[in-house]
Amino acid sequence: MKKPKQAISSLIFFISNIFLFLATSLATQKNHRIPIPRTFREAPKFYNAPHCPYVFDDDTKTNDDDNKNKNNVCLSSSDKIVHVAMTLDSAYIRGSLAAILSVLQHTSCPQNVFFHFVTAASASASLLRTTIAGSFPYLNFRIYPFRDSAMAGLISTSIRSALDCPLNYARSYLADLLPPCVHRVVYLDSDLILVDDIAKLAATPLGGDKVLAAPEYCTANFTSYFTPTFWSSPSLSLTFSDRKACYFNTGVMVIDLNRWRAGDYTRKIEEWMELQKRMRIYELGSLPPFLLVFAGNIAPVDHRWNQHGLGGDNLRGLCRDLHPGPVSLLHWSGKGKPWARLDANRPCPLDALWAPYDLLKPPFSFDS
């Protein structure tokens, strides 16, 4: 006769196999994969090094209380806080969790990092908050709803449907969404990991009147980011006449929010988007308006802080190698994402560098 624990284990295994069989059968009939609810494991807690300044009080901080988090953002020692902004949605939550883990693991002062997550107003903020807090119970963060419906009239279709998501444009509205006490923020995409201290990136000098900093790539074919209609226009083609415009990737940026607000740069970006609705001057989503406003007038950042393009191009997402030089941040920009390729058992070699930060629990796993 089986012991009770053995009997329960056998029953669970039997039910799991029935569920798997039914899911597979239904998927075969409908020719699509049945989504399995995703759960994520809790990440380790990371502590400040002895030299880190004291910022947050762990006894009063809670990451599920928006009012207390609002107060924490505007502490008197806020200049010691590294502010990080990211968008958050269910499609990329797995990548977001990996990015957060990489930031905390490689910084000397993880308890002094504050995350600002922007979510679509139509999304379930409570579910996303629960997911983040479940994996990072001690994380300093706040969630901001973004009125994605208001963007519908400004967005033009691009060469890849994922680029048309209104949340991709939220980076243009950080100065409006984040509290005025936040003067500087590091914006990060969700498809990247850091292997260096984010405080170094956050401390990038923004000399003169520079509003943002990012790695520039002046060997890229800059003209390809805009259509022949743009370059053939006598007035539009003069947009970059007084600056040395170079391509930069907007997935990693250091932004001076005070200067952004003073210069009303959100409105300047919107003006280009409105023109795009009238005459097609570019093909990619949120990137070209940034180039039109800022290219040739940004503070430089070493290329090590955005080893981008690891997701391949926007059409096929083929494997790519690292650019020559040191690496502080790996970025899977492009169509191919490491979690999708790993799940499909078709990973690229560099996807193995992302895998250790993956917090996804395997299907049918049970907590001990």
Residue pairs with C-beta under 8 A, 6 or more apart in sequence:
2 10
12 366
16 364
23 34
23 36
26 34
27 33
27 34
36 363
38 93
38 94
38 360
38 361
39 360
39 361
40 94
40 97
40 131
40 134
40 135
40 359
40 360
40 361
41 135
41 359
41 360
41 361
42 134
42 135
42 136
42 137
43 97
43 100
43 101
43 104
43 135
43 136
43 359
45 137
45 138
46 104
46 105
46 107
46 110
46 111
47 110
47 111
48 108
48 109
48 110
48 111
48 112
49 108
49 109
51 108
52 108
52 109
52 111
52 112
53 77
53 80
53 109
53 112
54 77
55 75
55 77
55 80
55 81
55 111
55 112
56 72
56 75
56 111
56 112
56 140
58 111
58 138
60 68
61 68
61 69
61 72
61 140
62 68
62 69
63 69
63 129
63 132
63 133
63 136
63 137
63 138
63 139
63 140
63 141
64 129
64 133
66 142
66 143
69 140
69 141
69 142
70 142
70 179
72 114
72 140
73 81
73 83
73 114
73 142
73 179
73 181
73 182
74 179
74 181
75 81
78 181
78 182
78 183
79 183
80 112
81 112
81 113
81 114
82 107
82 109
82 112
82 113
82 114
82 186
82 198
82 199
82 202
83 114
83 116
83 178
83 182
83 184
83 185
83 186
83 202
84 103
84 113
84 114
84 115
84 116
84 185
84 186
84 187
84 188
84 198
85 115
85 116
85 117
85 118
85 171
85 174
85 178
85 185
85 186
85 187
85 188
86 96
86 99
86 100
86 115
86 116
86 117
86 118
86 187
86 188
86 189
86 190
87 117
87 118
87 119
87 146
87 167
87 168
87 170
87 171
87 190
88 96
88 117
88 118
88 119
88 123
88 128
88 132
88 143
88 190
89 119
89 120
89 123
89 128
89 165
89 167
90 123
90 127
90 128
92 190
92 191
93 128
93 131
94 339
94 358
94 359
94 360
95 190
95 191
95 192
95 332
95 337
95 338
95 339
96 117
96 190
97 131
97 132
97 135
97 359
98 193
98 339
98 354
98 357
98 358
98 359
99 188
99 189
99 190
99 191
99 192
99 193
99 194
99 357
100 115
100 132
100 135
100 136
100 139
101 135
101 136
101 357
101 359
102 192
102 193
102 194
102 195
102 357
103 110
103 113
103 188
103 194
103 198
104 110
104 113
104 136
104 139
105 357
106 194
106 195
106 196
106 197
106 198
107 113
107 197
107 198
107 199
108 197
108 199
109 199
111 138
111 140
113 140
113 198
114 140
114 141
114 142
115 139
115 140
115 141
115 142
116 141
116 142
116 144
116 174
116 177
116 178
116 182
116 185
117 128
117 132
117 141
117 142
117 143
117 144
118 143
118 144
118 146
118 167
118 170
118 173
118 174
118 177
119 125
119 128
119 143
119 144
119 145
119 146
119 167
120 145
120 146
120 148
120 166
120 167
121 145
121 146
121 147
121 148
121 149
122 148
122 149
125 143
125 145
128 143
129 143
132 139
132 141
133 139
135 359
144 177
144 178
146 166
146 167
146 170
146 173
146 177
148 166
148 167
149 166
151 166
151 169
152 166
153 277
154 169
154 270
154 273
154 274
154 277
155 164
155 166
155 169
155 273
155 285
156 273
156 276
156 277
156 280
157 164
158 164
158 283
158 284
158 285
159 283
159 284
159 314
159 315
160 285
160 314
160 315
160 335
162 168
162 335
163 284
163 285
163 286
163 314
164 285
168 285
168 286
169 285
169 286
170 177
171 187
171 250
171 253
171 286
172 265
172 266
172 269
172 270
172 286
172 289
172 290
173 266
174 185
174 187
174 255
174 257
174 260
175 255
175 257
175 260
175 261
175 265
175 266
176 266
178 185
178 257
180 261
182 257
183 256
183 257
183 258
184 202
184 206
184 254
184 255
184 256
184 257
185 254
185 255
185 257
186 198
186 201
186 202
186 252
186 253
186 254
186 255
187 250
187 251
187 252
187 253
187 254
187 255
188 251
188 252
189 251
189 252
189 331
189 333
191 251
191 311
191 331
191 332
191 333
191 337
191 338
192 251
192 252
192 329
192 330
192 331
192 332
192 333
193 329
193 330
193 353
193 354
193 357
194 328
194 329
195 327
195 328
195 329
195 330
196 304
196 305
196 328
196 329
200 328
201 252
201 254
201 301
201 305
201 328
201 329
202 254
204 213
204 254
204 299
204 301
205 213
205 299
206 212
206 213
206 254
206 256
206 259
206 299
207 299
209 259
210 256
210 259
210 297
210 298
210 299
211 255
211 256
211 259
211 260
211 263
211 265
211 294
211 297
211 298
212 253
212 254
212 255
212 256
212 260
212 294
212 298
212 299
213 253
213 254
213 298
213 299
213 300
213 301
214 248
214 249
214 250
214 252
214 253
214 254
214 298
214 301
214 306
215 248
215 249
215 252
215 300
215 301
215 302
215 303
215 305
215 306
216 246
216 247
216 248
216 298
216 300
216 301
217 246
217 247
217 248
217 249
217 303
218 244
218 246
218 247
220 246
220 247
222 245
222 246
222 247
222 291
222 295
223 231
225 247
225 282
225 284
225 287
225 288
225 291
226 281
226 282
226 288
227 280
227 281
227 282
227 283
229 279
229 280
229 281
230 236
230 237
230 281
230 282
231 237
236 281
239 292
240 295
240 296
243 295
243 296
243 297
244 296
245 291
245 295
245 296
246 295
246 296
247 291
247 295
248 290
248 291
248 294
248 295
248 298
249 287
249 306
249 308
249 331
249 333
250 286
250 287
250 290
251 306
251 308
251 331
251 333
252 301
252 305
252 306
252 308
252 329
252 331
254 299
254 301
260 266
265 293
268 293
269 289
269 290
269 292
269 293
272 281
272 288
272 289
272 292
272 293
273 289
275 281
276 282
276 288
276 289
281 288
282 288
284 314
302 328
303 323
303 325
304 325
304 326
304 327
304 328
304 329
305 328
305 329
306 329
306 331
307 322
307 323
307 327
307 329
307 330
307 331
308 331
308 333
309 320
309 323
309 331
309 333
309 334
310 320
310 322
310 330
310 331
310 332
310 333
310 334
310 336
310 338
310 348
310 350
311 317
311 320
311 332
311 333
311 334
311 335
311 336
311 337
311 338
312 318
312 319
312 320
312 334
312 335
312 336
313 334
313 335
314 334
314 335
315 335
316 335
317 334
317 335
317 336
318 336
319 336
319 348
319 349
319 350
320 334
320 348
320 350
321 350
322 330
322 350
330 350
330 353
330 354
332 338
332 354
336 348
338 347
338 348
338 350
338 351
338 354
338 355
339 354
339 358
339 360
341 347
341 348
341 351
342 351
342 354
342 355
342 358
347 355
